[in-house]
C-alpha cells in the first residue's frame, strides 16, 4: 500500500518532468509539415533538416565557442579566486565573495541590456566580445562555488608539507592542490558549459546581424516557421546535454558537485 | 591559512575586478537611470510606470504566478522529496538523477514541448475534439495556465533538490518516534518535518520564485504578448519603444522582488522556531 502511494507520487512527478521530452522526440519525427502529436507518419527528415539550416549552423558554432571559451575564462579567474578565498585570511573576504557571486542574483536580461547600453554602444566593442564577457561573468559564480566546495575538503597542511619539502608555492599548487581539485574543476567546467550554452536572457539583447546564440536563433525561427524542425533540434540538444552529463557522471560522479 | 595577504589579494582580485567592471558598474548605471529622468534625481520614472494600468497588471501577474509556482512546487516537492528519501539506495540515486536531468536541458527545448502539448493540433486538443467535448480546438496556449505549467516544469527540480537535501538531515528515528507517540501524519508534517526542513524550503522557495520572475523564454513562448510578464514587458519596452526608463524600473522591481522573497522566507523560517 505504501509502496503504491510512493511510486504513484514519483511516477506522476517524473512524468511531468520527463514526459515532455519523449513527446518532443516523437513530435520531431512527424511526417507532417506542421507540429503534430501523436505524430502522423514517422520520418527523420526534420532531424536531418536541422543540419542544413544555415543560421542554425552558425548559431550553434557561436554558442559552442561562447560556452567553451567563456567557461575557460571563468575558470581562469575563478580557480585562483576560490583558492585565495579558502586559503588566505583576506580583508573583506565576504565582500569579495559577494561581488564574485553577484551575477547569479541579478536577472540575466538586465545584465545583457546593461552591457549593450554601457559597453557595446559607447565603446564600440563587438557584440561577440560583449557576449563572451557576459557569459564569462555568468559562469564565474558557479566556477568559484564548485571549486571552493571541492577545496574545503583539501587540508592545507599537505601544501605546507610540500613547501617544507622544497616545492615553490606555484609547484605546491600545481603538484598538490590541482590534482586534488581536478574533479571539482571538471565539474565546474561542465556545469558552466551547460549553463552558458542554454542561457537565453543574457544574450537576448546581445545579438546583431549574423551574431545570434543558438537558443535565440531557435526563438526567432519558431516565430516564422511552424514545421517540426525546432522540435527535432530541441530533441537533439536534449540528447547532447544528456550525453555530456552521463559521461561526466560516469567519469567523476558529477552530481556530488551540483 | 596563509598569512601573505598581498598574495591572496593578487589571486582573488582579477575575478572581483572583472565582475565589478563588467557587471556591477553597468547594472548599477542601468538601475540609476530611472531616478534621473529629466536631468535631476526623482521618482518620476516609477510614478509613471505604476500609473499605467497595463504595467500594474503585468506586475501583479508576475507576482501572482511567482507565488503560485513556488507554492505548488513546495507542495509537490514535499511529497516527491519524502518519497525519494524513503527509497532504497539504488532506486533513490536513479530517481534523483531523473529529477536533476531536466535542469541540464535547454529551457527552449523544455518550453517548446508545451507547444506540442497545448497547441491547436497538440495532444490535449486532439483528445478534446476526438472525444467530442468541443468542435473547435480550444485556445490553451497564450494563457496564464500555459505559462504556469511551463514555469512549474522548469523550476520544480530546484525545489525537490533543496527539499531532498534538507530531509536527508532529519535524524532517522524522529518520524517513527512521533508516529509511535500517536501523532497523525498531518501533525508529523507540521510539527516535525516542516520545522526540520525549513532551510531547504527557504532555499528552494527563493530559487523557484526568483526563477519564475526572471524567466524569459517561458512567458515569451507560452504567453506571448497576450500574457506579458515583467521580463517580456522589459524586452518589449526596449525593443519596440526604446523606453529605457521603464526597463530600468522593471530591472529594479525584479531585483527588489527576488531579495524580498528571500528575506521574507528567511523571516518566516526563523519566526517559527
Interface residues (C-beta under 8 A of the other chain):
Chain A: X6 X7 X9 X10 X13 X14 X16 X17 X18 X20 X21 X23 X24 X27 X34 X35 X36 X37 X38 X77 X78 X80 X81 X83 X84 X85 X87 X88 X89 X90 X91 X96 X99 X100 X102 X103 X105 X106 X107 X108 X109 X110 X111 X113 X114 X115 X117 X118 X119 X133 X134 X136 X137 X140 X144 X156 X169 X194 X197 X198 X200 X201 X204 X205 X215 X218 X219 X222 X230 X231 X233 X234 X235 X237 X238 X241 X242 X244 X245 X249 X255 X258
Chain B: X1 X2 X3 X4 X5 X7 X8 X9 X11 X12 X13 X14 X15 X16 X18 X19 X20 X22 X23 X24 X25 X26 X27 X29 X30 X76 X79 X80 X83 X84 X86 X87 X95 X96 X97 X98 X99 X100 X101 X102 X104 X105 X106 X107 X108 X109 X110 X112 X113 X114 X115 X116 X117 X119 X121 X122 X123 X126 X152 X153 X156 X157 X160 X213 X214 X216 X217 X220 X221 X231 X234 X235 X238 X244 X247 X251 X254 X255 X258 X259
